[in-house]
Amino acid sequence: MGFIMSKAMDQNMQRQQEFMLHNARVQMERQILMQNEMRERQMAMQVAWSREFIKYYGTFFGLATFALTAGAIKNKKPGLFVPVVPLSFVMAYQLDMAYGTLIHRMRGEAESIMVSEKDCLDMPHGMPTFDSIEKTRRARAHLPPLSDK
């Protein structure tokens, strides 16, 4: 009789462990999906910001270029045209960010860094652990340390 109950309890415990493992897997998948969706939203906001910025900066750049060019021609001072050069670099960068391939090139460079320069990505003092976080939390809250029972 004890053997039958023990066998049933073992099967029940195994099913419980499988259920917990399945739940942990589903929770992890949801968390990964949520973090990816948040990353996508942040990237979309960054591109949208660049596109909105280019409207204002493009207007400023056009007016400044027109005024500086007209002033340089009218006053016969080519030096008035000099500010257009750095402004055009900023304009080109913003256009590349808003409508070009800058993000794709940045992603490619990031992937290259992750493959060939992994040591640049190491965190100071290594990855945080539960124990290190708990120790800091307890120190800030002036709580006694956990006992190792």
N, C-alpha and C positions, 0 to 999 in steps of 0.2 A: 504494500500500500504506500509506504514511504517513497519507494522508487518511482511509482507512477506519479505521485505528487511532485517529486523532485524533477522528473522529466517534464511535466507540464509547466512547472515554474521556470525551468531553464528555457523552454520554448517561448514562454510568455516574456521572459527577460530578453531573449534574443530579438523577438518582434519589437519590443519596446526600444531596444538599442537601434534597430534598423529604422524605426519611425523617427527617433531623435536625430539620426544621421540624415535622413531624408529632409526633415524640417530644417536642420542646420544648412544643408545644401540649398534648399529653396530660399532661405533667408539671405544667404551669401549671394545668390544669383540676383535677388531683388536689390540688394545693396549695391552690387556692381552696376546693374542697370540704372539705378537711381543716380549714382555718382557720374555715370557716363552721360545721362540726360542733363544733369546740372552742368557738366563740362561743355556739352554742345550748346546749351543756352548761353553760357558765358562767352563762348566763341562767337555765337551769333550776335550777341550784344556788342562785342568788340568790333565786328565787321560793320554792324549797323552804325555804331558810333563813328567809325572812320568814314562811312558814306555820308553821314550827316555833316561831319566836320568838313569834308571836301566841298560841300556846297558853300559854306561860309568862307573857308579859306580860298576856294577857287574864285569867289567874287572879289575878295580882297586882293588876291594875286593878279587877277585881270585888271582891276582898277589901278593898282600900284604899277604894274608893267606899262599900262597905257600912259599913265601920268609921268612916270620916269622917262619913258621913251620920248614922249612929246617934249618934256623939259630938256632932255639931252639934245634933241634936234633944234628946238627953238633957241636955246641959249648956247648952242654949239659947244657943249661940255659933255663929252662922252662919259665922264666920271659919274654922272647922275644915273647912268644905266647899270653901274656896278651892283647895287643891291638886288637887282633882278636875278643874278646868278645864284646866290644862296637861297633865295626864295623859290627858285625853280627846283632846287634839290628837294626842298621840303614838299613842294607840290608833287614831284615825281614819287617820293616815298609814300605820301598819302594816297595817291592814285593807285600805286601798286598794292597798298594795304587794302584799299576799298574795293578795287575791281580787278586786280592783277593776281599774280601767283605768289605773292610774298608768303602767305600762310603755308602754301604747299612747300616752298623752299625751307621755311622755318621748321616744318614738320620733318622734312628730310634731314636737315642738320641735327635736329633733336634725336632722331633715330640713329644717326651716325655716332653721336656723342654717347648714346646709351650702349652702343655696341663696342666702340673702340676706346672710349674714355670713361669707363664705368667708375673709376676711382674718383672722378670729379663729382659724382653724385652721392658719395658716402656722406652720411650725417656726422657731425661732430659727436664724439662719444658713442657712436654706433646707434643702432635702432633702439628706441625706448622699449622697455619691457614692462610687464604688469608690475613687477616688484619695484622698479625704479619710479614708476608713476605713483604707485601706492605710497612709497616712502616719501616722495615730495608732497603728496596730498596730505598725508598724516602730519608731516612737519609743519605745513602751513596751517593746519587745523589744530595743532598742538595735541594730537592724539597719541596714545602709546603705540609702539610697533606691534605688528601681528606676531603672535607666537607661532613657532614652527612645530606644530603638533602632528 
